[in-house]
Every structure is written in C-alpha cells, then in structure tokens.
Amino acid sequence: MVQITRPLRPADAPAAAALHAMGFADAWSEAAFASQIADPATLSFAHFEERDLVAFALVRVVAGEADILTVATHPARRGQGLAFALLTVLMHWLVDDRVSRITLDVAEDNTSARRLYDRLGFTLDGRRKGYYTAGRAAPVDALLMSRPLTQQNPPFPK
Ligand SMILES: CC(C)(COP(=O)(O)OP(=O)(O)OC[C@H]1O[C@@H](n2cnc3c(N)ncnc32)[C@H](O)[C@@H]1OP(=O)(O)O)[C@@H](O)C(=O)NCCC(=O)NCCS
C-alpha cells in the first residue's frame, strides 16, 4: 500500500471536511479548510493511504507559540498511532522552527484524545467551564493543555 505523509493542499479541502465530519458534531466546512490551508500561519500534516486521506492535524503558529486547531483520524484507522505520529512530526517541525510552546483545548469527556495528549507530554493549565455544547446533552468543560518545545526538551526521538 502506498502511504504518504505531507501537508494538506487546497485540493484536499473536501476530503478534510468529510473526514472532520466523522469526528466532530460541529465539523468545519470545505471553505473553512480551504481558508486554513491557504493561511501561512497554519501548519498541517496529513496521512494518505492509496490517495485516501486517513488522518490530519492542523496547528496555528502565532508569535512563537503554536495552538492545535484540530486533529482527526478516520474511524476505521483509530487506535493505530496515526494521530500520535502526525503530532510528533508536527512538534519536531515546530521545534526546528523555534516555536517554544504548543497549546490545545480538549473536551473533558474525550478520553481517546486526552490519553493521546497525555502520552505526547501535554499537561493541564486550566479549564473553560461548559465550553463544548455541540452534539451534547449537557455542556462539557474544555481542558486547556500545553507543553514546552525546546531543543533540550524535544517531543520524542526522531
Ligand atoms: C482523538 C483522535 C484524533 C485520536 O486519533 P488516533 O489516530 O486514533 O490516535 P492514536 O492511535 O495515536 O492514539 C489513540 C489510541 O491509539 C493507541 N495507540 C497509539 N499508538 C499505538 C500503536 N502503535 N499501536 C496500538 N495502539 C496505539 C493509544 O493507546 C490510544 O488508545 P486509547 O484511545 O485506547 O488510549 C481520534 O480518536 C479522532 O479522530 N477522534 C475524533 C476527533 C477528535 O476527538 N479529535 C481530537 C479533538 S481534541
């Protein structure tokens, strides 16, 4: 099987929106992906198998800090380390680009994502009460997490 990891391109916006809709109740539109992909402050990595998009991660870099905008893996390929691998590549890229910190927010009830971020070395900074409401019977807190990115404290071995 041909497997490729590369940044998202404008032509990937429809596939990215379709994959995003499999993971999020408030999924981004094709136009939203097209706009993020075209934005020079947004960095992405995506994994393709036989030309099919199966996972991607997008971060926004502002003033030397990166924020994870979104991460998604196709339901049939979850639990196989794809998101871990993509975020590890992204963080190495950011370290090399002198980005010193990476932040994210995650719904408190998203156990897979929280385990992923714990394994990637993120720690809890705070929470936003009742931040997530889409597709839920009751609001769920957002957990605010971050980790430093330095040459002395790199993400993981290359
Ligand atoms: C969260 C999400 C992106 C994780 O993607 P993923 O590719 O399945 O992530 P990983 O495989 O790297 O890690 C997740 C699980 O795989 C397991 N895993 C990681 N590497 C593995 C490996 N090499 N072999 C076997 N299992 C592995 C992890 O232990 C983890 O298992 P757990 O969920 O039971 O703890 C995915 O579940 C998803 O798209 N969810 C919907 C959208 C979403 O919630 N995005 C995050 C918003 S903050």
The ligand as an SDF file (V2000), in Angstrom:
LIG
                    3D

 48 50  0  0  0  0  0  0  0  0999 V2000
   -8.5800   11.6640   19.0300 C   0  0  0  0  0  0  0  0  0  0  0  0
   -8.1390   11.0230   17.7100 C   0  0  0  0  0  0  0  0  0  0  0  0
   -7.6410   12.1130   16.7770 C   0  0  0  0  0  0  0  0  0  0  0  0
   -7.0120   10.0380   18.0190 C   0  0  0  0  0  0  0  0  0  0  0  0
   -6.5430    9.5460   16.7630 O   0  0  0  0  0  0  0  0  0  0  0  0
   -5.8020    8.1300   16.6460 P   0  0  0  0  0  0  0  0  0  0  0  0
   -5.0910    8.1090   15.3470 O   0  0  0  0  0  0  0  0  0  0  0  0
   -6.7450    7.0480   16.9590 O   0  0  0  0  0  0  0  0  0  0  0  0
   -4.7630    8.3020   17.8280 O   0  0  0  0  0  0  0  0  0  0  0  0
   -3.6160    7.2890   18.2550 P   0  0  0  0  0  0  0  0  0  0  0  0
   -3.8530    5.9570   17.6390 O   0  0  0  0  0  0  0  0  0  0  0  0
   -2.3390    7.9640   18.0170 O   0  0  0  0  0  0  0  0  0  0  0  0
   -3.8370    7.1900   19.7880 O   0  0  0  0  0  0  0  0  0  0  0  0
   -5.1040    6.8960   20.2590 C   0  0  0  0  0  0  0  0  0  0  0  0
   -5.1850    5.4590   20.7160 C   0  0  0  0  0  0  0  0  0  0  0  0
   -4.3910    4.5480   19.9690 O   0  0  0  0  0  0  0  0  0  0  0  0
   -3.4860    3.8130   20.8480 C   0  0  0  0  0  0  0  0  0  0  0  0
   -2.2130    3.6770   20.1580 N   0  0  0  0  0  0  0  0  0  0  0  0
   -1.3150    4.6150   19.8760 C   0  0  0  0  0  0  0  0  0  0  0  0
   -0.2530    4.1200   19.2260 N   0  0  0  0  0  0  0  0  0  0  0  0
   -0.4950    2.8060   19.0680 C   0  0  0  0  0  0  0  0  0  0  0  0
    0.2300    1.7430   18.4760 C   0  0  0  0  0  0  0  0  0  0  0  0
    1.4320    1.9640   17.8950 N   0  0  0  0  0  0  0  0  0  0  0  0
   -0.3220    0.5120   18.4900 N   0  0  0  0  0  0  0  0  0  0  0  0
   -1.5100    0.2990   19.0860 C   0  0  0  0  0  0  0  0  0  0  0  0
   -2.2400    1.2750   19.6750 N   0  0  0  0  0  0  0  0  0  0  0  0
   -1.7470    2.5200   19.6630 C   0  0  0  0  0  0  0  0  0  0  0  0
   -3.3650    4.6620   22.0400 C   0  0  0  0  0  0  0  0  0  0  0  0
   -3.0410    3.9300   23.1820 O   0  0  0  0  0  0  0  0  0  0  0  0
   -4.7290    5.2600   22.1030 C   0  0  0  0  0  0  0  0  0  0  0  0
   -5.5850    4.3030   22.6380 O   0  0  0  0  0  0  0  0  0  0  0  0
   -6.6980    4.7070   23.6620 P   0  0  0  0  0  0  0  0  0  0  0  0
   -7.5610    5.6930   22.9310 O   0  0  0  0  0  0  0  0  0  0  0  0
   -7.3780    3.4400   23.9650 O   0  0  0  0  0  0  0  0  0  0  0  0
   -5.9320    5.2950   24.8080 O   0  0  0  0  0  0  0  0  0  0  0  0
   -9.3020   10.2120   17.0470 C   0  0  0  0  0  0  0  0  0  0  0  0
   -9.8640    9.3690   18.0240 O   0  0  0  0  0  0  0  0  0  0  0  0
  -10.3670   11.0670   16.4250 C   0  0  0  0  0  0  0  0  0  0  0  0
  -10.3050   11.4390   15.2640 O   0  0  0  0  0  0  0  0  0  0  0  0
  -11.4030   11.4250   17.2380 N   0  0  0  0  0  0  0  0  0  0  0  0
  -12.4760   12.2840   16.7720 C   0  0  0  0  0  0  0  0  0  0  0  0
  -11.9760   13.7160   16.6380 C   0  0  0  0  0  0  0  0  0  0  0  0
  -11.3330   14.2160   17.9330 C   0  0  0  0  0  0  0  0  0  0  0  0
  -11.8560   13.9970   19.0180 O   0  0  0  0  0  0  0  0  0  0  0  0
  -10.1770   14.9230   17.7900 N   0  0  0  0  0  0  0  0  0  0  0  0
   -9.4550   15.4800   18.9190 C   0  0  0  0  0  0  0  0  0  0  0  0
  -10.1000   16.7290   19.4000 C   0  0  0  0  0  0  0  0  0  0  0  0
   -9.1750   17.4890   20.7240 S   0  0  0  0  0  0  0  0  0  0  0  0
  1  2  1  0
  2  3  1  0
  2  4  1  0
  2 36  1  0
  4  5  1  0
  5  6  1  0
  6  7  2  0
  6  8  1  0
  6  9  1  0
  9 10  1  0
 10 11  2  0
 10 12  1  0
 10 13  1  0
 13 14  1  0
 14 15  1  0
 15 16  1  0
 15 30  1  0
 16 17  1  0
 17 18  1  0
 17 28  1  0
 18 19  1  0
 18 27  1  0
 19 20  2  0
 20 21  1  0
 21 22  1  0
 21 27  2  0
 22 23  1  0
 22 24  2  0
 24 25  1  0
 25 26  2  0
 26 27  1  0
 28 29  1  0
 28 30  1  0
 30 31  1  0
 31 32  1  0
 32 33  2  0
 32 34  1  0
 32 35  1  0
 36 37  1  0
 36 38  1  0
 38 39  2  0
 38 40  1  0
 40 41  1  0
 41 42  1  0
 42 43  1  0
 43 44  2  0
 43 45  1  0
 45 46  1  0
 46 47  1  0
 47 48  1  0
M  END
$$$$
